[in-house]
Amino acid sequence: MRLLLTSLILAVGLSGPARADESAVKAVISAQIEAFLANDVDRAWGYASPTIQQRFGSSAQFGTMVRKGYPMVWRPSEVTFWDSEVIAGKLWQNVLVRDAGGALYVVEYQMIEGEGGWKINAVRVRKTPGGTV
């Protein structure tokens, strides 16, 4: 019984920060998508990691890359958050996105935490087979 109680206390205690991080991660991704929908590339740029910002050099170049390379993120018609997972020590948040034409994609956001909070460090996109989940 004592082992069960200890396990329960540890599980509850350890889930608190993870849930807080999950909420913060989802808020960052949601805010960036909202910025894209509002054509506010400067605001969206602020959610990108320093690595991404260094790679693209300016919010304008970043916006062009997203608009051309990730139209499902630029103008999603529907966004549903799935589970996050840690792969090779990196946090990935999975998001189901429906584009303007109705096609479904799983967008995997690699997140990093820095002094200013969570930032988006990479994005991978997989189209769902047949456009369904």
Buried (B, 14 or more C-beta within 10 A) or exposed (E): EEEEEEEEEEEEEEEEEEEEBBEEBBEBBBBBBEBBEEEBBEBBBBBBBEEBBEEBEEBEEBBEBBBEEBBBBBBBEEBEBEEBEEEEEEBBBBBBBBBEEEBBBBBBBBBBBEEEEBBBBBBEBEEBEEEEE
